[in-house]
Amino acid sequence: MTRKSRRLILIAACGAVLALALGLILSAMSGSIVFFRSPTEVAAQTVAPGTRFRLGGLVKDGSLQRGPDQTVDFAVTDTNATIAVQYRGLLPDLFREGQGVVAEGTLLPGGLFRADTVLAKHDESYMPREVADALKAQGRWQEGKGLVDKPAAAAPEAQTVAGDKTLGQRSER
């Protein structure tokens, strides 16, 4: 065996090992590469308490409550399901009800989502692609117009995950 053929075999073997490692890494991460989950996905997948993920949707109108020590409670909805969120810290300047939001944190046993990071949209026309796609599928988002309200008769009631209550009601302090 010549020196050139040994090098070629060594390079091919290294390439095969790297390809195998990359394949294993990608297959292991395929279920966890998600930019965020909508409230409907969280309810449908029954995410285990303590799981860390990003929750995306719209801040539900009338749900924003400010408490002591910079504690903020609000609800994130995608118009089908709603999840209560608790966050402690300063909110982004553009955070307000009816706007797109992505919160990163963990789901607590009672269904409350405890966020440690909250991201809000950065200008009047921006909506995360996944949130816009989810709202388009429900007929609540139109290009150029943004969020559109459905007529009251045609709008489905928001699904609640835990009986007649919104998932993760505000915790008592």
N, C-alpha and C positions, 0 to 999 in steps of 0.2 A: 504494500500500500504506500503510495507516494505521500509526500508531505502536503501537497496541495489537496489531495482527496481527504486526508485526515482533518484539515482545517474546514473543508466544506461540510463534512459530517458533523464536526463540532458546532459550526454555525447553525446548521439545520436543527441539531438537537436542542441548542439554546433557544432558537426560534419556536420550536414546538413546545418547549416547557413554558416560555412566556405566553404563548397563545393559550395553552391550557390554563395557566394561572389567571389570565385575563377573563377567560370564559367562566371559570369558577367564581371569580369576584362578581362579574356581571349577573350571573344566575342567582347568586346569594342576595344581591341588592335589588333584584327586579321588583320585589314586593314592597320595598321601602323607599324607592325613589319616587316621591310624591311631593309636589310643591305645596299642596295643602289638601285638606279634605273638607267637603261641604257638610253642613249639619245633617242632610239627608243621608250621605255616605256614612257618617258616624253612627247614625241611628240604625241603618240597614246592616252595617258590618258588626254591630255591637262591639265596639272597641273596648278592650279590657281596661279597667281602672289602672292608673299608673302609667299608661302608655303615653309617650311623648310624641306629639305631632303638631302640625300647623292646621288651624281651623280657619277657613275663609268663607266670607259671605258678606251680607249687608248688616249694618248695625240697625236693629229693629227700632222703629219709631216708638218713643215713649218708654224705652227700657233703660235709659241712662240714669244711673243714680250715683251720686258722689258721696263717699263716706269719710270718716276721719282718717288721718295718716295717709292721704293720697290714695285711698282705696276707691276703686271705681267698679261698679257692677253694671253690666249691660248684656244684651242678648244679641247673638249672631243668628241670622236667619237666611235661608235661601228661598223663602216663601212656602216651602213644603214642610220643613222642620225647623225648630228653634232650639238653640243651646245657650244656657246662661253662662256668662263668662265673668270671672272676677280677676281684677288686675290691680296691682299696687305699684304706683309710680306715676311719672308724668306721661300724659298722652301726647301723641303728635299734634301739632297745631291744626292740621287738617282733619282731625278726627271729629266726627259728628254723626248724629242719627241719620239713617238713610243712605250713608256712604259706604263704599267698599272698604273692607278691613281684613287683614290676615293677622291672627293671633297665634303665637307659639307658646306651648305649655303642655300641661298634663291633664288628663281627665281623672277627676276624683271619684271615689266609689258612689257618691250620691248623684252623679251625672253632671256635676258642676265642672266647668273647664277653668282651671287656674292658669292664667296666662302670665308669662314673665317677659314677653315681648309683644308689642302691638305695633303693627305697621298700617299706615293709612295711605290712601291714594295721594299722588303728588301734584295733580292739577285737576281742573274741572272736567277734562275729557278722558282721563285715564281710568280704566277698570282692568284689574288683572284678567288675562285671557280666559282662565279657567272659570272665574266667577261670571264673566260675560257670557261664556258658552253655556253655563248652567242656567243663567237667566234667559238666554235666547231660547233654549229648549222649552222653557216654561212660558214663552211669549211675553216676558217682562222686560226684555232689552232689545232695543233697535239701534242699528248703526246710525250715528249722527244725532239721534234723539236721546240716547241713554236709557235710563230707567223709565218705563211707562207703566202707569197703573191700569189694571184690568178693570172692566166694569164690575161692580159689586156682585151682580148675579152670576157672572162667569168666573169670578175668582174663587179658587178652592180654598177651603179653610186651612189654616196652617196646621200641619200634623203635629201632634204632641207625642212625645216618645214615652212618657211615663204617665199613662192614663189621661186625666183631664188637666194635668199640670205641665208646664213647660219643663223640659229636661233640665235638671239641676237648679232648682229654685234657690234663691239667694240664701246663703248660709247665715245663721245667727252668730253674732260675735259676742 
